[in-house]
Amino acid sequence: KVIPLTPAHWLFLLLCVVFLVLVSFSALLEVYIGSPAIIALVFVAVGFGSGFLNEGDLRNLPWDILMLVAGGNVIAFCLRESGL
C-alpha cells in the first residue's frame, strides 16, 4: 500500500533538493555564506524547527560517527589553513 505524502513530507523533500543544490554550488556561494557547514546547520535547524524531526530523532543519531566526521573536518581545515 502506498502512503500519500503529507505537506510536511513535500516540504522536507524540497528542503533536501535545495540543500543538494546549495552544496553543489558551495564553492561559488562561499563568498556569501562562508563555510559550507552553514548550509548543513541551516538544514538541520529547519528539519527540527519545522517539526519534521523531533527530540527522539536527535537522541537516535549515531553521535560516535558524527564526532568522527567532525574530527576529520577539523583536521582537514587545519591542514588547509596551515598549507601542509
Salt bridges, closest charged atoms under 4 A:
GLU55 OE2 - ARG59 NH2 2.42
